[in-house]
Amino acid sequence: MTVPTLRLALVQAASALEPAANRAAVAELTPDGADLVVFPEAFARDFGESGSDVAPFAEPLDGPFARTLAEAASAHGTTVLAGMFEDGSDPERPFNTLLLRGAAEASYRKVHLYDSFGYRESDRLTAGSIEPTVVEVAGWRVGLMTCYDLRFPEWARALVDRGAEVIVVPAAWVAGPRKVDHWQTLLTARAIENTVFVAAVGQPAPRYCGHSMVVDPFGDVIAAAGPGEPGEPVVVSAAVERSVLEEARRVNPSLANRRL
């Protein structure tokens, strides 16, 4: 069924080191009136200090965090997406996983681990298999990527080639020189080059960058937050319109004009 509008709510909030506190935050912060509610990467439990062992906090896909997402989605009549650490075959290196529960269900294991800017995510986590994840949410095709995936344009294109009309990017984009500029530039570029909506939510400053935003297929920012603060969650709401998607792909038919 073709649905003209998808109502998004991006919850820019900091995750804590205590999983129970994060589950309580999901229950408290999930708003009414959205088709898709998105929390940041690693929301079930923050990464902790650089290089910390996160394996003790890994859960199965039907564990306590999954149940919390499902309950919040049911209570608010929506679908909820959030990041967690998932049990895998290597007990010392779990997956960095996005979990979708509610009116739609899916999971995505982060493919591109953050081995950059002095970090070594692959020391503590296992990369997912190279299989783009696109799921139908409220009549829209939604592609999933996580944080560092944003720096790989071919990954966004793979999602669009599988039908994505919206790309959702939960993140814990680490703060630092030029990092906000990179975040905003790359989100806008992925939207323009793929004529797709991009909805990205990050954990807030000071450790991370915040600046959650929704970009339309023309590259216009239609909703955005600032850097934020750990104790002050912000919900960025936007209604994305299929007519805008169709017009962008008519005016700028770059997907149809590709020669590679």
Order of alpha helices (4+ residues) and beta strands (2+ residues): beta-alpha-beta-alpha-beta-beta-beta-beta-beta-alpha-beta-alpha-beta-beta-beta-beta-alpha
